[in-house]
Amino acid sequence: MENAQADPNILLELVRQKMPFGKYKDTLLCDLPVHYLEWFYKEGFPPGKLGMQLATLFEIKTNGLNYLLEPLKRQAKRRQ
């Protein structure tokens, strides 16, 4: 079995990357509403990296861990 390692950049990507399609196209991933993530959870996350990012965001938001993203969101806004 392969030893999976966590990507330390994933949280940064969640506050910098925009949704590439759908109703919330061009919305930062971290700003997607929970009901949209719940829909993906029920219907299936897209394949690849985006699916992994959305699944991670689903876990963060549904487990009350939004505070993990707040300092990164502030940092990303300062860089704009």
C-alpha positions in Angstrom: 0.0 0.0 0.0 1.3 3.4 -1.0 2.0 5.9 1.9 -0.1 9.0 1.1 1.3 12.3 2.3 -0.8 15.4 2.9 -0.2 18.3 0.5 0.6 21.3 2.7 -0.5 23.6 -0.1 -4.1 22.3 -0.3 -5.5 24.9 2.2 -3.8 27.7 0.3 -5.3 26.4 -2.9 -8.8 26.5 -1.3 -8.5 30.2 -0.7 -6.9 31.1 -4.0 -8.6 28.8 -6.6 -12.0 29.6 -8.2 -14.7 27.1 -9.1 -14.2 26.4 -12.8 -17.8 25.6 -13.8 -21.4 25.4 -12.7 -23.7 27.7 -10.8 -20.8 29.0 -8.7 -18.3 29.5 -11.5 -15.6 32.0 -10.6 -16.4 31.8 -6.8 -13.4 31.0 -4.6 -13.6 27.4 -3.5 -13.5 28.5 0.2 -16.6 30.7 -0.4 -18.7 27.9 -1.9 -21.9 27.4 0.2 -22.2 24.2 2.3 -25.4 23.1 0.4 -23.4 23.1 -2.8 -20.7 20.9 -1.2 -23.4 18.6 0.2 -24.8 18.2 -3.2 -21.4 17.1 -4.5 -21.1 14.7 -1.5 -24.4 13.1 -2.4 -23.9 13.0 -6.2 -20.2 12.4 -6.3 -17.2 14.8 -6.4 -15.6 15.5 -9.7 -12.6 13.4 -10.6 -9.0 14.6 -10.0 -7.6 17.4 -8.0 -10.8 19.5 -8.0 -12.8 16.6 -6.5 -10.2 16.2 -3.8 -10.3 19.9 -3.0 -14.1 20.0 -2.8 -14.1 16.9 -0.6 -11.6 18.5 1.7 -13.6 21.7 1.8 -16.8 19.7 2.6 -15.0 18.1 5.6 -13.7 21.5 6.8 -17.1 23.2 6.5 -19.3 20.4 7.9 -17.0 19.8 10.9 -16.8 23.5 11.9 -13.1 23.9 10.9 -13.6 27.1 8.9 -11.3 28.9 11.3 -8.4 27.0 9.6 -9.0 29.0 6.4 -9.5 32.5 7.9 -5.8 33.5 8.3 -5.1 32.2 4.8 -8.0 34.1 3.4 -6.7 37.3 5.0 -3.2 36.6 3.6 -4.6 36.0 0.1 -6.5 39.2 0.2 -3.4 41.2 1.2 -1.6 39.7 -1.9 -4.2 40.9 -4.3 
